[in-house]
Amino acid sequence: MEILKVSKQNYDKSLPLAVAKIMMKQMTAISTPITEEKLLHTVTLALDNASGAELFIANENGEIVGYAFLNSGISLEKGGFYIWLNDLYVVKQHRRKGVARKLLLKVLYWAEQEGYRGIELETGINNIATKKLYNALGFYDIVSKRYGRHI
């Protein structure tokens, strides 16, 4: 298995659609009302513009089996740039095989090399396996309640 950071220079033109299709599985699983077309638009924006978004994919024999989608921001608390891990997803058939761990380790290594000061994310309250992975990699619980609004 290979973990790749996707950039404008190294992706095949069919990649955004392939990633959007996998993202659609995740959005459906968590009951997020979004279309594949909007996901494709989002992936294309992330890959084609200096948007602050990054995409890492897990590639197994030419098949995308997982991804990490992240955004960068500036944090007062961290005193510099940080990463918001927007989404980490592994297709069902490849779960419990270390794919998520490999993706996260690659993201953490990359972020450290790039000078980021931290990484934050959120996960479901009942997602015990994922919480164990995050804890094993040094993440800790930040007590907060996120609010949001679609525009």
N, C-alpha and C positions, 0 to 999 in steps of 0.2 A: 504494500500500500504506500502511496505517495501523497504527501500533503503539500499543496501548492498555493502560494499567494498569487492570486490572479491579478494581472495588470493589463493595461491597455495594449502593451507590447507583446504579451504572451498568450492571449486567448484566441481560440478559434471562434469564428463568427456564430457558430451554432451553440456556443456555451451559454450565453444569456438565457436562451429559451430552455435549455436543459436544466439550468439552475432554477429558473422560474417554476418549472414543473415540479421540482422537488420542494421548493418553497411552498407551493400550493398545497402539497400534502400536509406540511406542517401547519399552515394557516387553517386548513380544514379541521385538522385534529384539535386545534385550540379554539375553534369556532370564531375565527376572525373573518368578518365579511369583506373579502377583497377578491378581485378577479385576477386571473392569470395574466391578463393584459396589463393591469396595474403593476403586478410583480415584475413582469418583463421590463416595463418602463423604469422601475426602481433599479433593477439590476443594471440596465443599460446606463442609467445616470451614474451609478456608482463606478462603473468601469470606464465610461467615456469622459467624465468630467473630473476636475480637481475638487471633488465634493467632500473630502474627508472621510469617505466610506472606503472600507477595505473588504475584500472577499477572499477567504481561504477555502479550498475544496479538498476533500479526501477522494482520491482517485484510485480505484481498484480495477486494474485491467481495462482501462478506458471508460469505466463507468463511474459517475459521481455518486458516492455513497454517503456523503455528508458534507456539511459546510459550516463555516463560522462567518457571520456577517457582522461587521462592527463599524462604529463611527468614532471619530475623534472629537474631542472638545477640550475646553480649558477649564480647569477646576481651581477655585479659590482654596479649597481644603487641601488639595494636593500640591499647590504651588506650581502648576504648569499643565502640560497636556496630559490627558488621560484617555482611555478607551472605554466606550460603552459597548459591551457585547450585546448587540441587538438580537441576535439569534444564533443558536447552536443546535444543529439538527443532524441526526443520523437516521438513514432509512431503516425501517423495521428489521429487515433481514440481516443487517450488519451491526445491530446493537449488541452490547455486552461482549464486544470483541476488541475494545480499546480504541475505537475510532475517535470518539469524543475526546478521550485523553490525549491522543496524538494531535488532534486539531488544537486543543487548548495549549498544549506544550509549545506547538509551533507559533501560535499567536503570542504567548507570553515571551518567548525568545525574541521574536520579531519586535514586539513592543519595547522590550528592554534595550535592544540594539538601536532602536530609533529614538530613544530618550524619553519615552512616556513615563509618567510618574505613578500610574496605577491603572487598574482595570475594574470596572463595575459591571454588574449584570443583575438580572432578577430571574427567579425561577418559581414555579408553583409551590405552594405550601406543602403539598403532598408528594412532591417529586423527590422521594427519599434517595433513590440511586444517584440522581444527579447532584443532590446536595452532598452526598458522600464523596463524589468525585471532586467537587469544588473544594470541600474541606481538605481533602488529601493533597490538593495542589496549593494550599495556603490561603484560600478565600475564607472570609469570615462573614458572619451575619451582620448586616447594617440595619438597625431598626429604623424603618421609615415607612411612610405610606406614600406611594406615587399617585399623582393626580394627572389627568390628561384630558385633552379635548381635541377632537378631529376638526380640522378647518377645511 
